[in-house]
Structures are given as C-alpha cells and as structure tokens.
Amino acid sequence: MNKNTRIIPPQSLDLEEAIIGAIMIDKNALDEVVDIIFPEIFYKEEHKILYTCIQNLYHKSIPIDLYTVSNELKKNKKLEFIGGESYLIELTQKVISSAHIEYHSRIVMQKFLLRSLISLSSSISKKCYEETADIFDLLDYAESKIFELNQKYLIQKKYDTTQNLVQKAIEKIKKTNKDGISGISSGFHKLDDITSGWQNSDLIIIASRPGMGKTTFMLSMVKNIVIRNKIPSIIFSLEMASIQLVTKLISSETCISFEKIKKATLINEDWNSLNDKTDRLKNSPLFIDDTPSLSIFNLRAKCRRLISQFGVKLVFIDYMQLMSTKDYSGSVNKFQNREQEISIISRSLKSLSKELDIPIIALSQLSRAVEIRGGSKRPLLSDLRESGAIEQDADIVLFIYRPEYYGFKTWDNDNENESCVGESEIIIAKHRNGRLDKFRLKFISDQSRFDNLEEKKHIRLAWEEDYRKNVLDKKNF
C-alpha cells in the first residue's frame, strides 16, 4: 500500500443517506430507530446536523418531512451548510420506502462503534507511552470507556413481553425458600421477614447519627452473609482502614472485646479462640477496598471487575457522603452546592444497582436535626443528610436508633420499666416493595456486633435449662 494513501475510517455514507431520506418520506420511520441512532453516530458532518434537526422536530411533536426539515435548518442557519434544499430532495429520491431502516441503522451504528474503538485504542496507546501514567488508572480508564460505549450505544432490547415476565416471576417464586426469603438473607430474622432478603437491583440505605453503630451493623450482616453463607461481597470503606474493619470482624466472630484485641491484652484462652475461629473469616469470599474519596466512576469499574472475576453478589459502601463525582481524568465536577453532588451520587448508585442487578447497601449520615429535636430522638426521613434525593432513589431506608446513646435507660412505651440498655431499634422508614415496620436487636458494643434479640433470649433459656439439668439436678441428687 502506498504510504501516502489515506486510510478512511469505517463508514457507510450510502446507508446514512438512506436512513435520513427514509425518515423524511415516512412519518413512522423515526419511531422504529429513535432509540438506536444518535447524531454522533453519523460519519458525515452534514448528516449529524440533519439528524439533530430531525430530533428537535420529533421532540416538539412536529411532523417530519422535506419541508419541515428544510424550514428548521433555515431557522438555525444550517441549510446552506448541508447542501441546500437540492441535497434534501436528493436524499428523499434515493429511497423508495423505510422498510429496511432498522437494519440500515444497525449497520451505521456498528461502523460508528468501530470508529470509536479505533479512537479509543489510539488514546490508550498514547497514554501508555506517558511515563507518569499509573497502570491501574489506565486499566480503569480503558475498561470504563469501553463499558460506556457498550451501555450508551449497544443496541439492546429495552422491553419485554408479559409472557416472558410472568414466566420469570414464577421462576423467582419457585426459588423462594420455605422461610419466604427470595433475596440474600441479612441474618436478622425480623429484617428478613419484612424484606424477604436483600433483592437484586435494590438500593438500600442504612442511616443514623455518628456513633450509633452503622458500620457495626454492616459488619454484623457481613458476618452473617459472607462468613456463614459464603456469598461473595465487597466493602468499599471510605472512612475506616481495611485492617480496622477486619479487626472489628475478628472481635465479632470470636466474641473477644475489640479493646482487648486492639491493645493485645489477650490471655491464652483468647489466643486459642482467635486461632480457631478466624479460619472461617480467612476463607470467606470477602473483599475490602479502602480507597479514600472513591468516585462513582471508579466504583462502577471496580464492581464490574469483581463481579466478572469473583462473582460478587452484594456491595457495601461506608459511607456515601464521602464519595466523590470525579471523572476518569480525576477532574471534579462543579456543583452549586453539596446537595446537588449527593443527588448525583444517590442517583448513580441506584442506576448501578439496576445495571449490575445486585443489591447495593450504602451507609449514610443523618443531619443534626435529630439531636435538636425533643422526645425519643427517633430519626425521620427528613433527617437524611444533604439530600432529599437519597429518600427518593432508595428502595429501602433503614434507621438505627439506640436510646441508650442519648442517656435513656428504658424504652418509651407503655411498659416504662422495659430496659433499653444493650438494645437497638431498627426502623424501616421506606420500603418500596413492602411494609414499613420496626424491630429490636441486641447491641454488643465491646464486641462490635448486633444480634437477633429473640435468638439471644432463646440461647439464654436453653443454657439455663442445660445448667439446671447438668449442675443443679446433680447437686440435689
């Protein structure tokens, strides 16, 4: 090949002309391809302008034909640029009908994707030669840009028939176990009864004031879900270092005080328990990422990779107000206020849960309004910090309330003598697909864990019965 020969990128000008011509001669043609083609997929600049004009008419519900398109181009002073009315007439004369417009559009889209991949490959190649480029950032960039093309432009079926949907619903019902759990069990019986487990594509928000036990509640679920049931999960810890999280998990798993582990004031019995009970933790499919100020962009890339490589089925984020909206280049998007930024993060997390078809559990802070308010200090949906969008986007909003934290000794109910020490209340304040409710859990602060309250009572009663049979009865004998 002559080295002076110019290589023409993949394109199909004839089909581009056929598509635009068909749209102008058939009022129903655009309906067939409006979700397939976009102005940028056209190779010829004139065709990009023409299709943008057609899109504008479509959104205004103005009929699309040779005359309306010509008039719109005149208003925008673009008619002469595209070749005048004679070119529009020429386009309409090149097609007889719009019978094959969808097929033609798919070919034009494929040509555009090929050009995009060539451009992306060139960009990646250029970055590879930059000595300052971080290899992991580069991999994230390459993966995310390809995924962006796939999500935005890949032609997918956006609808389904009731026949298929009913069949899928029946299959899901069949998979629901005898306890009524159709999703991932949290390990907390009352919570599972209300939610039927964490469901795919749901965004779950766990919110409370600082120090109330959000991270501890999350880790208690991790112990139940990952360590006991071996369900692969990832924790994105933006606040706490990964080694600190694991230390809390060790405390919870071994029932050894977190303070004793942290200070290493362990006796032989503790060391034996530590060695025996951490094997299950070591072999659990748990991944922890403590990248500070994690962006939605990086979160998406990391989740896709973990799902592909390790089959991750659940994502935890601790906590969402510490996330950022940086793009792949590291540039921070400018917002008028923090509320707008949190809204973008919230909406992105919900989109990501649907995109990946897994539950995402995000921890969130509450505003100081809880502290100012009199009475029981129970949180409300309006207390969600910095954004009402969190309430709107979430499928489930769950609050943690411990009256002991505020100095109360008893629960504020009819039984004034009912102690609240060592107990917490979990409030389901929003549930898109189920009922609202509240229930109590045992809170063991020194061991960094929550437990089923009724289970603890059951264990205590069983222990008392065993003690009576094996010790007291023998003494009496």
N, C-alpha and C positions, 0 to 999 in steps of 0.2 A: 504494500500500500504506500502511495506517495505520502511522505511525512507532511506535506503542505495541505493534504486533504483534510477538510474539516469534518469531524465526526458529529453527526446530527443525533441529538438525544432521542430516546424512544418517543414517538408521537404518531398521531393519525389524524391529519388535517381534514381528510375527506369525511371521516366519521364525525368530527367536531362540527363540520358544516351541515352534515345530515341531521344531527341532533337539534341544532338551533333552527334549521329550516322546518323540521317536523313540528317543533313547538309552536312555530308561527302559523302553521296551516291547520293544526288540530288543537282545539281548545282543551282537550282531555289529556294531551300528550305529557304535559308537565307533571300532572298528578302521578304518573307512573314512575317518574325518575327524580322527583323533587328531594327525596331523602337519599339519593345515590350520588348526584353530581353537585359540585360547588364551583364557583367561579374560578378558583385557583387550579382546578384540575385541567383546564384548557391550556394547551401549549401556546396558541397564538394569542397575543395580547388583545387584538380586536375581539376575539371570541370571549375573552374574560370580561371585557366591558359590556359586550352584548348580553351575556348571561346575567351579569349583575343588574342590568336594566330590566331584564325579564323577571328576575327575582323580586325587584322592587314593585313591579306591576302586580305580581302574584300576591305579595303581602298586602297590597292595597285593594285586593279583590277586583282589579281592573282586567277586563278581557284582554288576552294576549293575541295579537295578530300583527300583520305587517305595518298597519297604520299606527296602532298604539305604541309599538316598539319604536317606530320612527319618530313619533311625537315626543316620547320620553327622552330619546337620545338628543333631540333638538333642544329640549329644556335644559339638559345637562351639558350642552355644547360639545357633544361627542360624536354627532352624526358624521361629520366630515372625516374624523379620525378613523372611523371603522370602514370608510369607503363609500359613504353616502347611501342614498336610497337605492341606487342601482345594485349595490352589493347585497342589500336586504332582499331585493327581488330575485337576485341570482341564487341566494340561499334557498328561497322557497321553491324555486324551479328545479332544484337538484333532487328533491324528494317527491314521491307520489303519495305516500302515506306515512303514518307514525307506527306502523305495525311492528317494527323491529327496534324501536327506540331504546328499550331497556337493555337489549343485547348490545347495541352500539355503545350505550353509556357505560356498560361494564368494561368494555374493551378500552375506552378512553380513560376510565379510572385506573385500569391496570397499567397503561402507559404512564400515567401521572405517578403511580406508586414506584414504577421503575426509575423514573427521573428523580424522585425523592430519595430513593435508596442510593442512587449514584451520587447525589449531592451530599447526603449524609455520610457516605463512605469517604468522600473527599474531605469532609470536615473532620471526621475521626482520624483519618490519615494525617492531616495537618497537625492535629493536637498531639498525636503520637510522637511527632518529631520535636515537640516542645519539652525541653528537659525539666521544666518546672511542673509539668502535668503530673498529678497524683493518679496512679494506675487505677485505684478503686473509684475515684471520682470519674475517671474516664469510662470505666465499665458501666457505672450508673448512668452516665450521660448517654452512652451508646444504647444501652438497654431501654432507657426511658424514651428516647426519641423514636426508636423502632416501635415500641409499645404505643406511643402517641399516634403514630401513623395507623397502626392496627385498629386502635379504638375509634379514631375520628373518621377514617376513610374506608376501612374494610367493609365490604358490602355484607351486611348481616340481615337476617330476617328479624324484624322488630315486633312481630306479632305472633300469636299462636291461636289455634282453634280451640273451642271449648271441648272438643273431643279429646285432644291431647292433654289439655289442662285438667280435665276431670280424671283422666287416667293417672296423671302424675299425683293428683290429690289423693286418689285411692291408694296408690303405692305408698305414699307417705303415711297414710293412716295405718296401713298394714305393718309398717316398720315401727310404729309407736309401741313401746314396750308395755307390759302389764301395769306398770306404775303410772302410765299416762305421760311418759317422757318421750317426746318426739325430737328433741334437740340434744344439746350437750348438758348433762346434769351438773349443777353447781356444787352438789354435795350437801346442800342445805335443803332439808325435806320440805319445809313450808314454802321456800322460794321456788323450788321445782314444781310444787303443786300449783302455784299461781301462774308460772311462766311455761310449764311443760318443758323446761330446759331452755338453754340459750339457742335461739333459732338462727339459721343461716340468713345472711343479708340484713340482720338487725344491728342497729347501733344502740348500745346500752351505756347509759351514763350513770356512774356511781359518784354521788356528790355529798360533801359535808364540809364543815369548817375544819381548819387545820388542827391536827391533834386528835381528831375524832376516831381515826382508825381506817381511813380509806385504803392505804397501802396494805395494812394488816388484813383487811377484809379481802382484798385482791389476792394476797398470798395464801390465805386460807382456801380460797377457791382453786388456786393453782395446785395446792397440795391435793385437794380432792379430785381435780380434773386430770392433772398431768402425772403426779406421783402415783396415785392409786389406780386411775383408769387408763394411764398411758396414752392420753390424747395429745398429740404434738401441738405445742403452743409457743408463742413468742411474747416476751415482755419488753416493751420499749420504755425504759426507765430514764426519764429526763431529769429527775430530781435526785435520785439516790444512786450511788455507785453499785455496780453489779455484785461486788463482793459483799456489800452491806445487805443487799436483798437475799443473797444466798445464806448469809449468816442468820437472818431472820427466819428463813425457811428451815434451817437446821434446828433453831430453837423450837419452832413449831412442831417439827417432825419428832424430835427427841424429848419434848416436854421439859427441856432444861432452860432455866431462866436466861433470857437474852443478855442480861447484865453479867451473869456468870461466864457465859461464852465469850462475851466481849473482853472481859477482864482476865479470862483464862484462869479463874479461880475454881477449877474443877477437881472433884475428888475421883478416886478410882472408879466408883460406880458410874459417874458421869462419863468418864472416858470410854468405859465399856459400852454404854448406851450410845455414845457418839459414834463409835466404830461400827456397832451393829446396825443402827437404824439409818445411817447415811448412805448405805449401799443402794437402797431403793431410790434415793434422791440422785445419786451419781448416775444411775442408769435410766433416769427419766428423760423423755423427749422434750426437754425444756430449753429454750434459747433466750438469752438476755442480751439486749442491746442498750447500752447506757450512753449513746451519743447525745451530747447536750444540744438543746435548741434544734431538735430534729425537724426537718421541713416535711410538708405533705408530699412533696416531690420525691424525697429520699425514702419516706415511709412506703410509698407505693412500690418503688423499685425493690426495696428490701423484702416486702411482703410477697411480691410475685416470685422472687428468687427462693424464698423459704418454702413457699407452697409447692413450687416446682421440684425442689431438691429433697425436701424433708416431709412433705405432706402436711404442713402446718394447718390446723383447723380452727384456731382461735387466736385472736390478737388482743393483748392488753396494752394500754397506754397510760403511763403515770407521769405527769398528768397533762391534759390537753392545753391548758393555758400557757404551758412552757414551750409549745410547738411554735414554729415559725412558718412564714409563707415564702421563703426563699425559692428561687427557681434553680435550674440546673447549673447556672453560671455563678450562683452564690449571691446574686443581686436580691435585695429585699424589696418586695412590692410596697409601694407607699399607699397608706390608707389615711383617711381623715381622722379616724380615731381607732382605739383598740377594739371597740365593739365590732367594727366592720371586719377587722382581721380575724377575730374569733368566729364571726359568722362564716367567713370563708373556710376556716379550719373545720368547723362543725359540719358544714355542707359537704366538704370534701371527704370527711370521714364517713358520712352516710353514703355518699356515692361509691367510696372504696369498698364498703361492706357489701353493697349490691354487686359491684363489679367482680369482687373476689368470691362472692357467695359464701361468706363465712361471718360469724358474729364478731363484732369489734366492741370491746369493753373499754371505755375511756373514763378515767377518773377526772373529776372537776372540782374546783373550789367554789365555795359559796360566799356571797358578799357579807359584809359586817352587819347587814340589816338584822340578821339572826340574833346577834349579841345585843343590839339596841332594843329589840322587841321584848316586851314583858311576857310573863306567863311561862309556858313549858319550854320555850326555845325550839320547838319543833320547826324544821325548815319547810319552806314553801317553794313552789316552782318559781315564783317571782324572785327568789333569793339566788338563783343561778347567776354566777358572776359574769358581768361584762356583756352578756348577750342573751336576748330572748330567743335567738336562732337555735341555741342548744335545745331548748324546750321543744321547738318546732321540728327540728331534724331528728331528734332521738325517738326510737321506738319504745324504749323503756327508760324512765328516770327513777333512780333508786336513791333514797337518802338514808344516811346512817345517823342515828340520834342516840346519844348516851347521856341521860340526865345526870349521872354521876359526875360527868365532866364539868357541869355547871354547879356542883356542890349539893345537888338534891340527893336525898337518901332513900326516898320512896317514889313509886310511880304515881302520877297524878290521875288516879282513877277512883272508883268507888271504894276500893279496899285501900284505905290510907296507910295501912301497915305493911303493904307489899313492898319489900325491899327491891331497889333498882341497882344495888351495888353488884358490880361484876356482870351486868346485863346490858344489852343494847336493843334498840328498836330499829328494824329495817322497814322503811316506808316506801311502798310502790306508789309514787305520786303521778306517774304517767305510764300507761300500758296500752299501746296502740291496738294490740290484738288480744286483750284480755281484761281481767278485772283489776281494780285498784284495791290494795289491801295493806296490812302491816302485820308484822310478827316479831317475835323476840329471839335473840340469840345470846348465848353465853360469850362474854368477852373476857379473855385471859390475857391481860396486858403484859405480864412479865414473860409470857411465852409466845407473844406475837401471834395470837390466833383467836378466831371466832369458832364456836362450836354450836351444834344443834342443842338447844336448851332441853328439849324433851328427851334427847338421846342421853344427855348427861344425867338427867334425873333417873332414867332407866338404868344406866350403868351403876349409879349410886345405890339404887334399890336392889339390883342384882348382887352388888358387892356386899350390902348389908345382909341379904339372905344367905349368901355363901359364908359370911363371917359367923352368922348365928349358927348355921349347921355345923361348921367345922371347928369352931372355937367355943362358943357359949354352951352348946349342947354337950360337947365333950367334957367341959368343966362341970356341968351339972351332973353328968353321969359319974 
